Amino acid sequence: MEVYLDNSATTICFREVAEMMTRIMCEDYGNASSVHRKGLQAEQYLRYAKEVIATNLRVVEKEIIFTSGGTESDNMALIGVAFANIRTGQHLITTRIEHPAIEQTMKYLEHEGFKITYLPVDKAGCINLDDLQRAIRPDTILVSIMHTNNEIGSLQPIVEAGILIKRKNPNIVFHVDAVQGYGKFRIYPKRMNIDMLSVSAHKIHGPKGVGFLYVDERVKIQPIIFGGSQQRGMRSGTENIPGIAGMAKAIELVYSNLERETDRLYELKEHFIRGVERIPDVVVNSSRGREGAPHVISVSFRGIKSEVMLHALEEKGIYVSAGSACSSNKAHSSSTLVAIGVEKELLEATIRFSFSLFTTIDEINYTLQVIYDIIPMLRRYSAKR
């Protein structure tokens, strides 16, 4: 049996999405900037995508900017707002468990002279709203907090944070990286005081290399990519029509049965956690139930290196990740696991299991049985070394 449990890294594409994209690439392949019929066909796909996304978020179509994915959306949000508002202030706030697309961009802005405050998190991976309130200064121009953590699935108090930020200073821009949360929860930016929202298609059974950034029309932001002035000059470059249309189709499919599928994922999550906790010297780093995301579970197996565990599972046809896929191939400890206080011994003994709409109970049971079978052998092997 082949079991793919690395869905926080990427997901299989819906067949309907792949079919739509193939048709566009092979038949409706025009450039949306062209004024002939082929170009108008491409423009129609753009309009379709904007309508789908705007309706889903309950925002205005012109507030959607198509990008190459979550990383570009995060970069555009942070850099675009920081430099557009530099005369107002140079203080930014984020958390210690952000995705590298936020973390590294903040480091770049810090190098450029901006001041960054990194909010700590508790053992569950959640910020304290009192810390956020104390961190806001007269020169604060932006707060960026992820919706769902990509390694442990912690959920931040986004609604409460939005209310707090706007009460302190309505001019502060509130950005939310929703790459892991979008498609698992209903997110309405204007109700939640979210000014900017980053999303990536390949986390929701859409294509890789495409995403979007929602930007409230009142936000002062400047572009970071220049060229032919596509998308009202905010993101130049020929639009990826197949990817954009495929993303919209994926959004339609994911949100058509969202609540039912989310409930099912929470049931799978609880079943898996109960099963894995039967093993001695195992620590589950993710919150149980609905206090955390329905699809991400971080587990530390004492005495077994992550890489050893990962490849042992791979030999049995089970695909998982050692933390974030964006950093799991680099030799350093996870900043998220460090921030929530995971024991030093367990930092390099942690595996991330992440589910999708296609994950089944049979796959979970098979995975648990394989883990039961290989843990004793791997621990004996590690003890001899």
Secondary structure, DSSP 8 states (H G I E B T S, - for coil): --EE-BTTT-----HHHHHHHHHHHHTS---TT--SHHHHHHHHHHHHHHHHHHHHHTS-GGGEEEESSHHHHHHHHHHHHHHHTTTT--EEEEETT--HHHHHHHHHHHHTT-EEEEE---TTS---HHHHHHH--TTEEEEEEESB-TTT-BB--HHHHHHHHHHH-TTSEEEEE-TTTBTTB---TTTTT-SEEEEEGGGTTS-SS-EEEEE-TT-----S--SS-TGGGTS-S---HHHHHHHHHHHHHHHHTHHHHHHHHHHHHHHHHHHHTTSTTEEE-S--GGGB-SSEEEEEETTS-HHHHHHHHHHTTEE-BSS-TTTTTSSS--HHHHHTT--HHHHTSEEEEE--TT--HHHHHHHHHHHHHHHHHHHHHHHH-
